[in-house]
Amino acid sequence: MRAFTREVGDMALTTLRKHGFTKGLNDKQLETLAALATPVTFEADEVILVDGQHSTSFYLLTSGSVAVELRTGTFVVCVEALGAGQVFGWSALLDNQDTLFQVRAREKTTALRINGGQLQARCKSDAGLGTEILERTLRVVAGRVKATELRFAEMCGVKL
């Protein structure tokens, strides 16, 4: 069992060194994240996150793609498509935050899943890691806001 755990950790570390979100972090920071990461696979059209549910996991996409969607009782709007090197589930890094968007796999997709509470605790105990994750996550949030703005403008016939 220990060899398997080490093998998964080594695989996660290799992946994190190249991942768009974590690229440039130092070795200690990458090792911390790798220790928290679990590889997961999703099938095409599988709903990964449901809006309104308590958010618990942060995901780093490694292959495939997902759709970030706004959902109502009568329709679903794709706000943004994400692929390898991108992330979703940032709500899990906040205390008592519900998921804001539905996320659905567009095809067979793999990711590294990180428990949001554990990552949050590590960020609080390691200021350097916390600062890096905060800055990178804020860029993701800003990108999601911009994508939402563009999508709504498109739906209303407004050119930005």
Secondary structure, 3 states (H helix, E strand, C coil): CHHHHHHHHHHHHHHHHHCCCCCCCCHHHHHHHHHHEEEEEECCCCEEECCCCECCEEEEEEECEEEEEEECCCCEEEEEEEECCCEECHHHHCCCCECCCEEEECCCEEEEEEEHHHHHHHHHHCHHHHHHHHHHHHHHHHHHHHHHHHHHHHHHCCCC
